[in-house]
C-alpha cells in the first residue's frame, strides 16, 4: 500500500483522473446520486489530496479545503473507499493523518457526514453542530472537531505536511 499526499497544483493529470474516477464511481454511480462532482476546487493551491493506492489504483481517498469563513477550520470531504477494500480501516488511516496535522497546527476541522456515518466520525471526536439536511438527496449532518493540543505547535503551513510517510512512501 502506498500513501500519497499532494496539493492541488501538484496533481498530475493521471492522478486527478484517478481521483475523479473513484469519486464518480462511488458518489455518482454506486450511490445513484447524479451531481456535478467536478466543483472547481481540486486544483486550488491549498486543497489537499490524500490517498492510499495498491497495484490496481486508488483504494481510499479524502480531500481537505481551507475554510476561512469557519474560523480557519479545515474542511474534510470526499472521503471514499473503493468497494473491494472497504472494512479494512483505510479511511481511518487517512483521517488520522489529517487530524494529526490539524491538531499540530491548531486548526479545527469541519465536515458534512452522511448521516449513516455519524457514529464513525463521532469516534474521532466530531460532534453534530446542526440539523440533518439533504445534499443531493442524501441525508447529511454538519459536524465539527476542535483541534486537540499534542505538543509543540506546528509552524504555519505544516498542515499540508503528511504525518504518514512522505509522498509515495510505502505504508
Buried (B, 14 or more C-beta within 10 A) or exposed (E): BBBBBBBBEBBEEEBBEBBBEBBBBBBBEEBEBEEEBEEEBBEEEBBBBBBBBBEEEBBBBBBBBBBEEBEEBBBBBBBBBBEEBBEBEBBBBBBBBBBBBBBBBBBBBBBBBBBEBBEBBBEBBBEBEEEEEEEEEBEBBBBBBBBEEEEEEBEEEEBBBBBBEEEEEEE
